[in-house]
Amino acid sequence: MGYKNAICVLPDKLIAAIQEHIDGEYLYIPRRAENKKRWGELKNTRHSLSKRNKAIFEEYKNGISVEQLATEYYLSPKTVYKILSEMEQKQLKTACA
């Protein structure tokens, strides 16, 4: 999120109207609903985590233990179990579709 000086981007009348409500303070203007981005879209985080989780699931199916996966991916065993559970659910949904 970047900051812009209102004087540079808004008409004087609008600035005066805003100053009647909030004078000299910061004001956040949210994005329009159609312009909102989902979590992880800007920096490709969502894709990276999905790719990592698929790799964890495949390695687990090939016999790698949860403890080894936790160490390899710098995660807690509890997190690995959660990932495995989510991946199994996705696999079931895909098989039923």
Secondary structure, 3 states (H helix, E strand, C coil): CCCCCHHHHCCHHHHHHHHHHCCCCCCCCCCCHHHCCCCCCCCCHHHHHHHHHHHHHHHHHCCCCHHHHHHHHCCCHHHHHHHHHHHHHHHHHHHHC
